[in-house]
Amino acid sequence: MPKLDQILSHGNIIWTAFRRWLLAQILDAFLVGLLWLLGLWLLKIPLAPLWAVVVGIAAGAPFTGDHLRLPGKTRSYEEAKRNTSLSTPAAVTAGPAPGPEMTKGLDL
């Protein structure tokens, strides 16, 4: 059985990694927003700061959404397989286009 100091040591490593990851995501979103602000300002787009903030926030959303959801209810692999139409484009789930061997006997 692990000792308490080992558990705390591993917890400290995990917490440090999470803080650094979160800081990197925030810095990335900030830099994306800053670059958008510069580009929109050079193009003389009205409300450039507002659009830059929106883009900066949206840039961080894909990275934080799944990780913030993990402690809550997550979909299992089997549930995801059953509901592929909800998460996969129709072209991927539909399979190949019907060829002559697939349409034999059908009035198409």
N, CA, C and O atoms as a printed pandas DataFrame, in Angstrom:
     atom_number atom_name residue_name chain_id  residue_number  x_coord  y_coord  z_coord
0              1         N          MET        A               1    0.849   -1.178    0.000
1              2        CA          MET        A               1    0.000    0.000    0.000
2              3         C          MET        A               1    0.898    1.245    0.000
3              4         O          MET        A               1    1.847    1.329    0.780
4              5         N          PRO        A               2    0.596    2.206   -0.873
5              6        CA          PRO        A               2    1.444    3.400   -0.936
6              7         C          PRO        A               2    1.351    4.224    0.340
7              8         O          PRO        A               2    0.312    4.301    0.996
8              9         N          LYS        A               3    2.470    4.827    0.653
9             10        CA          LYS        A               3    2.511    5.683    1.836
10            11         C          LYS        A               3    1.921    7.041    1.500
11            12         O          LYS        A               3    1.833    7.428    0.335
12            13         N          LEU        A               4    1.522    7.753    2.537
13            14        CA          LEU        A               4    0.887    9.056    2.356
14            15         C          LEU        A               4    1.813   10.049    1.655
15            16         O          LEU        A               4    1.355   10.831    0.822
16            17         N          ASP        A               5    3.102   10.030    1.979
17            18        CA          ASP        A               5    4.021   10.967    1.336
18            19         C          ASP        A               5    4.184   10.674   -0.148
19            20         O          ASP        A               5    4.409   11.597   -0.931
20            21         N          GLN        A               6    4.076    9.391   -0.563
21            22        CA          GLN        A               6    4.129    9.045   -1.984
22            23         C          GLN        A               6    2.883    9.568   -2.708
23            24         O          GLN        A               6    2.969   10.103   -3.814
24            25         N          ILE        A               7    1.749    9.405   -2.073
25            26        CA          ILE        A               7    0.500    9.883   -2.672
26            27         C          ILE        A               7    0.541   11.398   -2.823
27            28         O          ILE        A               7    0.178   11.931   -3.871
28            29         N          LEU        A               8    0.979   12.084   -1.786
29            30        CA          LEU        A               8    1.065   13.544   -1.844
30            31         C          LEU        A               8    2.083   13.998   -2.888
31            32         O          LEU        A               8    1.872   15.004   -3.565
32            33         N          SER        A               9    3.176   13.264   -3.020
33            34        CA          SER        A               9    4.191   13.609   -4.020
34            35         C          SER        A               9    3.620   13.490   -5.433
35            36         O          SER        A               9    3.829   14.370   -6.269
36            37         N          HIS        A              10    2.896   12.393   -5.694
37            38        CA          HIS        A              10    2.279   12.219   -7.015
38            39         C          HIS        A              10    1.195   13.262   -7.257
39            40         O          HIS        A              10    1.056   13.774   -8.368
40            41         N          GLY        A              11    0.434   13.574   -6.224
41            42        CA          GLY        A              11   -0.585   14.616   -6.348
42            43         C          GLY        A              11    0.032   15.964   -6.662
43            44         O          GLY        A              11   -0.516   16.734   -7.451
44            45         N          ASN        A              12    1.169   16.254   -6.049
45            46        CA          ASN        A              12    1.865   17.512   -6.307
46            47         C          ASN        A              12    2.359   17.572   -7.752
47            48         O          ASN        A              12    2.277   18.621   -8.392
48            49         N          ILE        A              13    2.871   16.456   -8.267
49            50        CA          ILE        A              13    3.336   16.404   -9.661
50            51         C          ILE        A              13    2.168   16.629  -10.610
51            52         O          ILE        A              13    2.290   17.382  -11.577
52            53         N          ILE        A              14    1.045   15.987  -10.343
53            54        CA          ILE        A              14   -0.134   16.143  -11.198
54            55         C          ILE        A              14   -0.648   17.574  -11.144
55            56         O          ILE        A              14   -0.980   18.150  -12.180
56            57         N          TRP        A              15   -0.718   18.153   -9.958
57            58        CA          TRP        A              15   -1.198   19.524   -9.813
58            59         C          TRP        A              15   -0.279   20.502  -10.550
59            60         O          TRP        A              15   -0.764   21.420  -11.209
60            61         N          THR        A              16    1.031   20.319  -10.447
61            62        CA          THR        A              16    1.985   21.187  -11.139
62            63         C          THR        A              16    1.828   21.066  -12.649
63            64         O          THR        A              16    1.847   22.076  -13.352
64            65         N          ALA        A              17    1.673   19.854  -13.153
65            66        CA          ALA        A              17    1.485   19.653  -14.586
66            67         C          ALA        A              17    0.193   20.317  -15.063
67            68         O          ALA        A              17    0.167   20.943  -16.122
68            69         N          PHE        A              18   -0.874   20.178  -14.283
69            70        CA          PHE        A              18   -2.149   20.797  -14.660
70            71         C          PHE        A              18   -2.039   22.316  -14.686
71            72         O          PHE        A              18   -2.532   22.960  -15.613
72            73         N          ARG        A              19   -1.393   22.893  -13.669
73            74        CA          ARG        A              19   -1.236   24.354  -13.640
74            75         C          ARG        A              19   -0.444   24.847  -14.841
75            76         O          ARG        A              19   -0.792   25.860  -15.447
76            77         N          ARG        A              20    0.624   24.127  -15.185
77            78        CA          ARG        A              20    1.433   24.535  -16.339
78            79         C          ARG        A              20    0.658   24.388  -17.635
79            80         O          ARG        A              20    0.763   25.237  -18.520
80            81         N          TRP        A              21   -0.120   23.316  -17.757
81            82        CA          TRP        A              21   -0.945   23.129  -18.950
82            83         C          TRP        A              21   -1.966   24.260  -19.076
83            84         O          TRP        A              21   -2.158   24.820  -20.155
84            85         N          LEU        A              22   -2.615   24.588  -17.958
85            86        CA          LEU        A              22   -3.620   25.651  -17.976
86            87         C          LEU        A              22   -2.986   26.996  -18.308
87            88         O          LEU        A              22   -3.560   27.778  -19.067
88            89         N          LEU        A              23   -1.834   27.270  -17.762
89            90        CA          LEU        A              23   -1.134   28.513  -18.067
90            91         C          LEU        A              23   -0.764   28.573  -19.549
91            92         O          LEU        A              23   -0.889   29.624  -20.177
92            93         N          ALA        A              24   -0.313   27.460  -20.107
93            94        CA          ALA        A              24    0.024   27.420  -21.535
94            95         C          ALA        A              24   -1.210   27.667  -22.397
95            96         O          ALA        A              24   -1.123   28.361  -23.410
96            97         N          GLN        A              25   -2.366   27.106  -22.009
97            98        CA          GLN        A              25   -3.586   27.315  -22.780
98            99         C          GLN        A              25   -4.044   28.767  -22.716
99           100         O          GLN        A              25   -4.487   29.328  -23.718
100          101         N          ILE        A              26   -3.940   29.367  -21.547
101          102        CA          ILE        A              26   -4.326   30.772  -21.391
102          103         C          ILE        A              26   -3.398   31.662  -22.201
103          104         O          ILE        A              26   -3.851   32.594  -22.865
104          105         N          LEU        A              27   -2.102   31.381  -22.151
105          106        CA          LEU        A              27   -1.136   32.162  -22.926
106          107         C          LEU        A              27   -1.388   32.007  -24.419
107          108         O          LEU        A              27   -1.311   32.983  -25.166
108          109         N          ASP        A              28   -1.688   30.796  -24.857
109          110        CA          ASP        A              28   -1.983   30.557  -26.267
110          111         C          ASP        A              28   -3.216   31.340  -26.707
111          112         O          ASP        A              28   -3.194   31.991  -27.751
112          113         N          ALA        A              29   -4.285   31.284  -25.926
113          114        CA          ALA        A              29   -5.511   32.012  -26.272
114          115         C          ALA        A              29   -5.258   33.519  -26.286
115          116         O          ALA        A              29   -5.782   34.233  -27.141
116          117         N          PHE        A              30   -4.453   34.000  -25.336
117          118        CA          PHE        A              30   -4.121   35.426  -25.293
118          119         C          PHE        A              30   -3.350   35.845  -26.541
119          120         O          PHE        A              30   -3.639   36.887  -27.129
120          121         N          LEU        A              31   -2.373   35.039  -26.946
121          122        CA          LEU        A              31   -1.579   35.381  -28.127
122          123         C          LEU        A              31   -2.410   35.313  -29.408
123          124         O          LEU        A              31   -2.221   36.127  -30.312
124          125         N          VAL        A              32   -3.315   34.363  -29.491
125          126        CA          VAL        A              32   -4.210   34.292  -30.657
126          127         C          VAL        A              32   -5.070   35.553  -30.718
127          128         O          VAL        A              32   -5.213   36.161  -31.779
128          129         N          GLY        A              33   -5.639   35.943  -29.580
129          130        CA          GLY        A              33   -6.438   37.169  -29.547
130          131         C          GLY        A              33   -5.623   38.398  -29.883
131          132         O          GLY        A              33   -6.111   39.299  -30.564
132          133         N          LEU        A              34   -4.380   38.446  -29.412
133          134        CA          LEU        A              34   -3.504   39.585  -29.706
134          135         C          LEU        A              34   -3.171   39.663  -31.197
135          136         O          LEU        A              34   -3.165   40.749  -31.777
136          137         N          LEU        A              35   -2.898   38.530  -31.807
137          138        CA          LEU        A              35   -2.620   38.525  -33.246
138          139         C          LEU        A              35   -3.854   38.928  -34.049
139          140         O          LEU        A              35   -3.746   39.652  -35.038
140          141         N          TRP        A              36   -5.018   38.462  -33.626
141          142        CA          TRP        A              36   -6.248   38.873  -34.299
142          143         C          TRP        A              36   -6.472   40.377  -34.137
143          144         O          TRP        A              36   -6.879   41.055  -35.081
144          145         N          LEU        A              37   -6.207   40.888  -32.946
145          146        CA          LEU        A              37   -6.356   42.323  -32.722
146          147         C          LEU        A              37   -5.449   43.106  -33.651
147          148         O          LEU        A              37   -5.874   44.091  -34.255
148          149         N          LEU        A              38   -4.211   42.678  -33.767
149          150        CA          LEU        A              38   -3.268   43.363  -34.654
150          151         C          LEU        A              38   -3.749   43.308  -36.102
151          152         O          LEU        A              38   -3.740   44.321  -36.802
152          153         N          GLY        A              39   -4.163   42.136  -36.546
153          154        CA          GLY        A              39   -4.630   41.999  -37.928
154          155         C          GLY        A              39   -5.888   42.805  -38.200
155          156         O          GLY        A              39   -5.983   43.475  -39.228
156          157         N          LEU        A              40   -6.848   42.749  -37.301
157          158        CA          LEU        A              40   -8.086   43.502  -37.495
158          159         C          LEU        A              40   -7.849   45.005  -37.416
159          160         O          LEU        A              40   -8.491   45.781  -38.124
160          161         N          TRP        A              41   -6.920   45.412  -36.546
161          162        CA          TRP        A              41   -6.595   46.834  -36.437
162          163         C          TRP        A              41   -5.924   47.325  -37.719
163          164         O          TRP        A              41   -6.220   48.425  -38.187
164          165         N          LEU        A              42   -5.021   46.519  -38.294
165          166        CA          LEU        A              42   -4.366   46.898  -39.550
166          167         C          LEU        A              42   -5.365   46.982  -40.702
167          168         O          LEU        A              42   -5.214   47.799  -41.610
168          169         N          LEU        A              43   -6.382   46.130  -40.655
169          170        CA          LEU        A              43   -7.419   46.156  -41.698
170          171         C          LEU        A              43   -8.509   47.180  -41.406
171          172         O          LEU        A              43   -9.441   47.344  -42.194
172          173         N          LYS        A              44   -8.392   47.873  -40.268
173          174        CA          LYS        A              44   -9.349   48.913  -39.863
174          175         C          LYS        A              44  -10.772   48.369  -39.749
175          176         O          LYS        A              44  -11.730   48.985  -40.217
176          177         N          ILE        A              45  -10.886   47.215  -39.124
177          178        CA          ILE        A              45  -12.185   46.589  -38.890
178          179         C          ILE        A              45  -12.811   47.239  -37.657
179          180         O          ILE        A              45  -12.148   47.367  -36.628
180          181         N          PRO        A              46  -14.082   47.653  -37.744
181          182        CA          PRO        A              46  -14.718   48.232  -36.561
182          183         C          PRO        A              46  -14.852   47.191  -35.443
183          184         O          PRO        A              46  -15.009   45.998  -35.703
184          185         N          LEU        A              47  -14.789   47.659  -34.219
185          186        CA          LEU        A              47  -14.901   46.811  -33.025
186          187         C          LEU        A              47  -13.827   45.715  -32.976
187          188         O          LEU        A              47  -14.087   44.602  -32.520
188          189         N          ALA        A              48  -12.645   46.037  -33.442
189          190        CA          ALA        A              48  -11.550   45.060  -33.473
190          191         C          ALA        A              48  -11.242   44.477  -32.089
191          192         O          ALA        A              48  -11.043   43.267  -31.983
192          193         N          PRO        A              49  -11.197   45.291  -31.025
193          194        CA          PRO        A              49  -10.905   44.693  -29.710
194          195         C          PRO        A              49  -11.967   43.678  -29.262
195          196         O          PRO        A              49  -11.638   42.657  -28.658
196          197         N          LEU        A              50  -13.228   43.962  -29.559
197          198        CA          LEU        A              50  -14.287   43.029  -29.186
198          199         C          LEU        A              50  -14.115   41.703  -29.911
199          200         O          LEU        A              50  -14.211   40.639  -29.299
200          201         N          TRP        A              51  -13.861   41.765  -31.219
201          202        CA          TRP        A              51  -13.678   40.543  -32.003
202          203         C          TRP        A              51  -12.442   39.780  -31.553
203          204         O          TRP        A              51  -12.440   38.549  -31.546
204          205         N          ALA        A              52  -11.401   40.493  -31.183
205          206        CA          ALA        A              52  -10.180   39.828  -30.720
206          207         C          ALA        A              52  -10.427   39.096  -29.404
207          208         O          ALA        A              52   -9.907   37.999  -29.202
208          209         N          VAL        A              53  -11.208   39.685  -28.513
209          210        CA          VAL        A              53  -11.531   39.018  -27.242
210          211         C          VAL        A              53  -12.379   37.774  -27.506
211          212         O          VAL        A              53  -12.144   36.721  -26.914
212          213         N          VAL        A              54  -13.359   37.896  -28.391
213          214        CA          VAL        A              54  -14.210   36.747  -28.724
214          215         C          VAL        A              54  -13.367   35.609  -29.298
215          216         O          VAL        A              54  -13.542   34.451  -28.918
216          217         N          VAL        A              55  -12.460   35.934  -30.205
217          218        CA          VAL        A              55  -11.614   34.907  -30.811
218          219         C          VAL        A              55  -10.670   34.305  -29.780
219          220         O          VAL        A              55  -10.436   33.097  -29.784
220          221         N          GLY        A              56  -10.127   35.140  -28.895
221          222        CA          GLY        A              56   -9.234   34.625  -27.860
222          223         C          GLY        A              56   -9.938   33.655  -26.928
223          224         O          GLY        A              56   -9.369   32.630  -26.554
224          225         N          ILE        A              57  -11.168   33.967  -26.552
225          226        CA          ILE        A              57  -11.936   33.066  -25.690
226          227         C          ILE        A              57  -12.282   31.785  -26.443
227          228         O          ILE        A              57  -12.178   30.687  -25.896
228          229         N          ALA        A              58  -12.689   31.932  -27.692
229          230        CA          ALA        A              58  -13.044   30.762  -28.491
230          231         C          ALA        A              58  -11.830   29.881  -28.753
231          232         O          ALA        A              58  -11.966   28.664  -28.878
232          233         N          ALA        A              59  -10.649   30.477  -28.838
233          234        CA          ALA        A              59   -9.438   29.686  -29.076
234          235         C          ALA        A              59   -9.139   28.773  -27.898
235          236         O          ALA        A              59   -8.576   27.694  -28.087
236          237         N          GLY        A              60   -9.498   29.175  -26.704
237          238        CA          GLY        A              60   -9.248   28.343  -25.528
238          239         C          GLY        A              60  -10.319   27.311  -25.267
239          240         O          GLY        A              60  -10.088   26.369  -24.509
240          241         N          ALA        A              61  -11.476   27.459  -25.866
241          242        CA          ALA        A              61  -12.591   26.556  -25.583
242          243         C          ALA        A              61  -12.325   25.100  -25.957
243          244         O          ALA        A              61  -12.644   24.221  -25.156
244          245         N          PRO        A              62  -11.762   24.795  -27.120
245          246        CA          PRO        A              62  -11.562   23.377  -27.448
246          247         C          PRO        A              62  -10.597   22.673  -26.501
247          248         O          PRO        A              62  -10.720   21.466  -26.290
248          249         N          PHE        A              63   -9.657   23.386  -25.938
249          250        CA          PHE        A              63   -8.666   22.766  -25.075
250          251         C          PHE        A              63   -9.195   22.534  -23.677
251          252         O          PHE        A              63   -8.808   21.559  -23.031
252          253         N          THR        A              64  -10.059   23.391  -23.196
253          254        CA          THR        A              64  -10.518   23.283  -21.821
254          255         C          THR        A              64  -11.826   22.523  -21.696
255          256         O          THR        A              64  -12.104   21.970  -20.632
256          257         N          GLY        A              65  -12.628   22.477  -22.728
257          258        CA          GLY        A              65  -13.953   21.871  -22.626
258          259         C          GLY        A              65  -13.931   20.426  -22.178
259          260         O          GLY        A              65  -14.626   20.068  -21.227
260          261         N          ASP        A              66  -13.147   19.582  -22.843
261          262        CA          ASP        A              66  -13.121   18.163  -22.495
262          263         C          ASP        A              66  -12.524   17.930  -21.121
263          264         O          ASP        A              66  -12.991   17.062  -20.384
264          265         N          HIS        A              67  -11.513   18.680  -20.769
265          266        CA          HIS        A              67  -10.850   18.458  -19.490
266          267         C          HIS        A              67  -11.731   18.910  -18.324
267          268         O          HIS        A              67  -11.679   18.315  -17.248
268          269         N          LEU        A              68  -12.524   19.935  -18.521
269          270        CA          LEU        A              68  -13.421   20.365  -17.462
270          271         C          LEU        A              68  -14.604   19.416  -17.319
271          272         O          LEU        A              68  -15.221   19.344  -16.257
272          273         N          ARG        A              69  -14.917   18.697  -18.377
273          274        CA          ARG        A              69  -16.037   17.773  -18.359
274          275         C          ARG        A              69  -15.656   16.434  -17.737
275          276         O          ARG        A              69  -16.541   15.706  -17.286
276          277         N          LEU        A              70  -14.390   16.088  -17.696
277          278        CA          LEU        A              70  -13.962   14.772  -17.239
278          279         C          LEU        A              70  -14.474   14.386  -15.855
279          280         O          LEU        A              70  -14.908   13.246  -15.690
280          281         N          PRO        A              71  -14.452   15.262  -14.850
281          282        CA          PRO        A              71  -14.953   14.824  -13.550
282          283         C          PRO        A              71  -16.442   14.495  -13.545
283          284         O          PRO        A              71  -16.897   13.721  -12.702
284          285         N          GLY        A              72  -17.190   15.055  -14.449
285          286        CA          GLY        A              72  -18.625   14.791  -14.506
286          287         C          GLY        A              72  -18.935   13.538  -15.299
287          288         O          GLY        A              72  -18.080   12.670  -15.480
288          289         N          LYS        A              73  -20.167   13.456  -15.768
289          290        CA          LYS        A              73  -20.593   12.284  -16.530
290          291         C          LYS        A              73  -19.958   12.326  -17.911
291          292         O          LYS        A              73  -20.115   13.306  -18.640
292          293         N          THR        A              74  -19.255   11.285  -18.267
293          294        CA          THR        A              74  -18.671   11.184  -19.603
294          295         C          THR        A              74  -19.302   10.010  -20.316
295          296         O          THR        A              74  -19.789    9.066  -19.694
296          297         N          ARG        A              75  -19.284   10.087  -21.624
297          298        CA          ARG        A              75  -19.860    9.003  -22.400
298          299         C          ARG        A              75  -18.882    7.847  -22.474
299          300         O          ARG        A              75  -17.683    8.043  -22.672
300          301         N          SER        A              76  -19.395    6.659  -22.315
301          302        CA          SER        A              76  -18.547    5.480  -22.411
302          303         C          SER        A              76  -18.271    5.165  -23.876
303          304         O          SER        A              76  -18.929    5.688  -24.776
304          305         N          TYR        A              77  -17.303    4.315  -24.092
305          306        CA          TYR        A              77  -16.948    3.920  -25.452
306          307         C          TYR        A              77  -18.109    3.227  -26.140
307          308         O          TYR        A              77  -18.385    3.485  -27.312
308          309         N          GLU        A              78  -18.789    2.346  -25.418
309          310        CA          GLU        A              78  -19.914    1.627  -26.008
310          311         C          GLU        A              78  -21.051    2.588  -26.359
311          312         O          GLU        A              78  -21.670    2.458  -27.415
312          313         N          GLU        A              79  -21.323    3.543  -25.486
313          314        CA          GLU        A              79  -22.376    4.521  -25.772
314          315         C          GLU        A              79  -22.004    5.354  -26.993
315          316         O          GLU        A              79  -22.862    5.669  -27.818
316          317         N          ALA        A              80  -20.735    5.707  -27.106
317          318        CA          ALA        A              80  -20.291    6.484  -28.254
318          319         C          ALA        A              80  -20.411    5.670  -29.536
319          320         O          ALA        A              80  -20.753    6.216  -30.585
320          321         N          LYS        A              81  -20.130    4.355  -29.463
321          322        CA          LYS        A              81  -20.274    3.502  -30.649
322          323         C          LYS        A              81  -21.726    3.405  -31.086
323          324         O          LYS        A              81  -22.016    3.417  -32.283
324          325         N          ARG        A              82  -22.648    3.307  -30.120
325          326        CA          ARG        A              82  -24.069    3.203  -30.465
326          327         C          ARG        A              82  -24.595    4.485  -31.078
327          328         O          ARG        A              82  -25.476    4.439  -31.937
328          329         N          ASN        A              83  -24.074    5.629  -30.656
329          330        CA          ASN        A              83  -24.569    6.922  -31.106
330          331         C          ASN        A              83  -23.580    7.615  -32.030
331          332         O          ASN        A              83  -23.330    8.811  -31.880
332          333         N          THR        A              84  -23.018    6.888  -32.977
333          334        CA          THR        A              84  -22.018    7.495  -33.856
334          335         C          THR        A              84  -22.618    8.591  -34.717
335          336         O          THR        A              84  -21.905    9.503  -35.136
336          337         N          SER        A              85  -23.904    8.520  -34.988
337          338        CA          SER        A              85  -24.504    9.548  -35.832
338          339         C          SER        A              85  -24.520   10.907  -35.133
339          340         O          SER        A              85  -24.635   11.938  -35.796
340          341         N          LEU        A              86  -24.406   10.920  -33.803
341          342        CA          LEU        A              86  -24.403   12.182  -33.082
342          343         C          LEU        A              86  -23.050   12.869  -33.112
343          344         O          LEU        A              86  -22.966   14.093  -33.010
344          345         N          SER        A              87  -21.981   12.075  -33.254
345          346        CA          SER        A              87  -20.657   12.669  -33.152
346          347         C          SER        A              87  -19.817   12.520  -34.410
347          348         O          SER        A              87  -18.716   13.067  -34.474
348          349         N          THR        A              88  -20.302   11.799  -35.407
349          350        CA          THR        A              88  -19.522   11.557  -36.607
350          351         C          THR        A              88  -20.299   12.062  -37.814
351          352         O          THR        A              88  -21.512   11.868  -37.889
352          353         N          PRO        A              89  -19.632   12.698  -38.746
353          354        CA          PRO        A              89  -20.338   13.166  -39.941
354          355         C          PRO        A              89  -20.999   12.011  -40.686
355          356         O          PRO        A              89  -20.524   10.876  -40.640
356          357         N          ALA        A              90  -22.083   12.309  -41.362
357          358        CA          ALA        A              90  -22.854   11.281  -42.059
358          359         C          ALA        A              90  -22.026   10.583  -43.129
359          360         O          ALA        A              90  -22.205    9.387  -43.362
360          361         N          ALA        A              91  -21.127   11.304  -43.779
361          362        CA          ALA        A              91  -20.323   10.707  -44.841
362          363         C          ALA        A              91  -19.423    9.601  -44.290
363          364         O          ALA        A              91  -19.098    8.657  -45.009
364          365         N          VAL        A              92  -19.026    9.706  -43.052
365          366        CA          VAL        A              92  -18.151    8.694  -42.459
366          367         C          VAL        A              92  -18.959    7.482  -42.043
367          368         O          VAL        A              92  -18.500    6.355  -42.230
368          369         N          THR        A              93  -20.146    7.672  -41.484
369          370        CA          THR        A              93  -20.933    6.555  -40.994
370          371         C          THR        A              93  -21.719    5.866  -42.097
371          372         O          THR        A              93  -22.136    4.721  -41.925
372          373         N          ALA        A              94  -21.930    6.529  -43.219
373          374        CA          ALA        A              94  -22.754    5.957  -44.275
374          375         C          ALA        A              94  -22.026    4.843  -45.010
375          376         O          ALA        A              94  -22.677    3.978  -45.597
376          377         N          GLY        A              95  -20.719    4.834  -44.997
377          378        CA          GLY        A              95  -19.962    3.810  -45.698
378          379         C          GLY        A              95  -19.711    4.218  -47.147
379          380         O          GLY        A              95  -19.951    5.360  -47.539
380          381         N          PRO        A              96  -19.227    3.266  -47.923
381          382        CA          PRO        A              96  -18.890    3.599  -49.314
382          383         C          PRO        A              96  -20.134    3.836  -50.157
383          384         O          PRO        A              96  -21.230    3.388  -49.819
384          385         N          ALA        A              97  -19.944    4.537  -51.241
385          386        CA          ALA        A              97  -21.047    4.770  -52.171
386          387         C          ALA        A              97  -21.447    3.435  -52.790
387          388         O          ALA        A              97  -20.585    2.598  -53.058
388          389         N          PRO        A              98  -22.744    3.225  -53.021
389          390        CA          PRO        A              98  -23.178    1.931  -53.552
390          391         C          PRO        A              98  -22.645    1.699  -54.955
391          392         O          PRO        A              98  -22.786    2.552  -55.831
392          393         N          GLY        A              99  -22.039    0.557  -55.160
393          394        CA          GLY        A              99  -21.551    0.163  -56.475
394          395         C          GLY        A              99  -22.513   -0.835  -57.087
395          396         O          GLY        A              99  -23.574   -1.097  -56.521
396          397         N          PRO        A             100  -22.164   -1.389  -58.222
397          398        CA          PRO        A             100  -23.077   -2.321  -58.911
398          399         C          PRO        A             100  -23.405   -3.556  -58.072
399          400         O          PRO        A             100  -24.520   -4.072  -58.137
400          401         N          GLU        A             101  -22.425   -4.035  -57.276
401          402        CA          GLU        A             101  -22.706   -5.228  -56.469
402          403         C          GLU        A             101  -23.647   -4.931  -55.316
403          404         O          GLU        A             101  -24.334   -5.828  -54.826
404          405         N          MET        A             102  -23.685   -3.669  -54.875
405          406        CA          MET        A             102  -24.545   -3.304  -53.746
406          407         C          MET        A             102  -25.959   -2.978  -54.196
407          408         O          MET        A             102  -26.892   -3.031  -53.394
408          409         N          THR        A             103  -26.128   -2.641  -55.463
409          410        CA          THR        A             103  -27.460   -2.223  -55.936
410          411         C          THR        A             103  -28.122   -3.303  -56.778
411          412         O          THR        A             103  -29.167   -3.054  -57.380
412          413         N          LYS        A             104  -27.550   -4.479  -56.834
413          414        CA          LYS        A             104  -28.129   -5.559  -57.648
414          415         C          LYS        A             104  -29.504   -5.912  -57.100
415          416         O          LYS        A             104  -29.649   -6.176  -55.906
416          417         N          GLY        A             105  -30.487   -5.918  -57.943
417          418        CA          GLY        A             105  -31.834   -6.252  -57.553
418          419         C          GLY        A             105  -32.654   -5.074  -57.057
419          420         O          GLY        A             105  -33.834   -5.235  -56.748
420          421         N          LEU        A             106  -32.054   -3.889  -56.975
421          422        CA          LEU        A             106  -32.778   -2.710  -56.546
422          423         C          LEU        A             106  -33.170   -1.876  -57.760
423          424         O          LEU        A             106  -32.426   -1.808  -58.739
424          425         N          ASP        A             107  -34.326   -1.249  -57.697
425          426        CA          ASP        A             107  -34.769   -0.404  -58.801
426          427         C          ASP        A             107  -34.281    1.015  -58.552
427          428         O          ASP        A             107  -35.024    1.842  -58.022
428          429         N          LEU        A             108  -33.039    1.306  -58.929
429          430        CA          LEU        A             108  -32.485    2.648  -58.754
430          431         C          LEU        A             108  -32.398    3.371  -60.058
431          432         O          LEU        A             108  -31.953    4.518  -60.099
